Amino acid sequence: MQTTQAPLPLPPAMGSAMNKPLLLSLLCLLGSSACAMIPTLPSAQAPIPATWQEVKSIDAAPPDGANSTAQQPWRQFYRHALWQEVIDTALTNNRDLQAAVARMAKAKALLGISAAQRLPSLQANLQHQETRTPADLSQTGNHTVIAREDLQVALPAFELDFWGRVNALHEAAKATYLANAESVQAVRILLIAQVVESLVTWRELAEKTALSQQRLAVQKELLELLGERKQVGITSAQSHWQAVLAWEEAKAALADLQRQEGVARHALQLLTGHNWDPDRHWPLLEELLLSDVVPSGMPASALALRPDVRAAEFRLRAANADIGAARAAFWPRIHLTSSVGLASAGLQGLFQSGATAWSFLPAIELPIFDAGQRRLTQEAAEAEQTALLAEYEKVIQQAFREVADGLSARKALTEHLQALKNSHQAQLARQQLLHDRWQVGVDSKQEFLQQQLALYGSEQQLRSLERHILVNQAGLYKALGGGTEKADEEQSTSP
């Protein structure tokens, strides 16, 4: 706490012209101490690398006029009509987002209350009072009844904020509101990522279910073929029973996929608040793949745009302001109460000449002994600030890790997809070859059907990998802070 010097003594001529400027200067000097109570905001020291090693030149500045991913509106990133339909529905109906918006509205109202407390309030009072004094207490020996009518405008207990206590509480309320506003944006971008993941999971399972139905039909055809070959002694009983086992396993796998598809569809319904028709036309996963998320030259400072990082910073600012309020509590609190109006013994005399009444009641509340409550309040505020600083640093670390994980997976998934596509093309070529050889009688139909089964397995692997890539792209977009309402507003107002 900073030390203050005792105020200079005032001249004896209180009504002189020299006294007013001196009094105003003293008030300004006392008022300037309001800012001194709030400590300097501590800087975060999160132990994270300076750059992402997964992206070349990521610490370089982006070219002029290039928008970062965090500034890119979600409609521009998720361009397919299906993305926009599903995400729009979720942003309209999701209950978690509605609850976050309501909490922000509450914080905004509390901020308005805090701002109003910095200004004096006026009250109009109309009061009737009668007092009876017993005869043994009356100076006249007879009981007396005194009536009084009051009509006044009052200024109730307005605190002169010389030490910045009220200002610090207002700054804390302001920071809390801003933290809630950023939390709404954090819920928004998390919701978008969850909707994308839920949708692609459902569509992956739906496509796998369709492939499993086709595979089951081929498996049945192979089983019937082996049964016929067994009857004529061409195929052994072991091969036939292996086909029966494969047929039953295919049926079990199809039933499990149908169960998982239903669960995934229900999860999407919960997120979006809408019952989606599974029989409508749905695009394939490969049609929904997104563009590259991280352009060359993306700076690591882009993490500062993430709403959860900004919300943690504002919570730290609120705790910092609470320390200022706790410090100001050690100093005297000056209250001003006053009223002006009319007073009379009866209503008939209330508006007559000479009924004017006023009061002026300044008061100084000086804390002397409170068993250490003020000191403990300040220690609690400082401990809360330390905890929130650690949480702020952890949020930064978590944000950096999410981006680093996404970047690491992106390269591996890209290479995996290319290898799997090459393998799938080879499977297609082999299937065509076996079909041609079967048609001319070189190979048997059994080999062709077995190759068809292998091809279905390859296609299911492709669907799984396409889902992983879409989830990775959506996760990177979220990790970089993309999808905020601010980005949408800027896009809508741009020429």
Buried (B, 14 or more C-beta within 10 A) or exposed (E): EEEEEEEEEEEEEEEEEEBEEEEEEEEEBBBEBBEBBBEEBEEBEBEBEEBBEBBEEBBEEBEEEEBBBBBBBBBBBBEEEBBEEBBBBBBEBBEBBEEBBEBBEEBBEBBEEBEEBEEEEEEEEEEEEEEEBEEEEEEEEEEEEEEEBBBBEBBBEBBBBBBBBBBBBBBBBBBBBBBBBBBBBBBBBBBBBBBBBBBBBBBBBBBBBEBBBBBBEBBBEBBEBBEEBBEEEEBEEEEBEEBEEBBEEBBEBBEEBBEBBEEBBEBBBEBBEBEBEEEEEBEEBEEBBBEEBBBEBBBBEBBBBBBBBBBBBBBBBBBBBBBBBBBBBBBEBBBBBBBEBBBBEEEEBBEEEEBEBEEEEEEEEEEEEEEEEBEEBBEEBBEBBEEBBEEBBEBBBBBBEBBBBBBBBBEEBEEBBEEBEEEBEEBBEBBEBBBEBBEEEEBBBBBBBBBBBEBBEBBBBBBBBBBBBBBBBBBBBBBBBBBBBEBBEEBEEEE
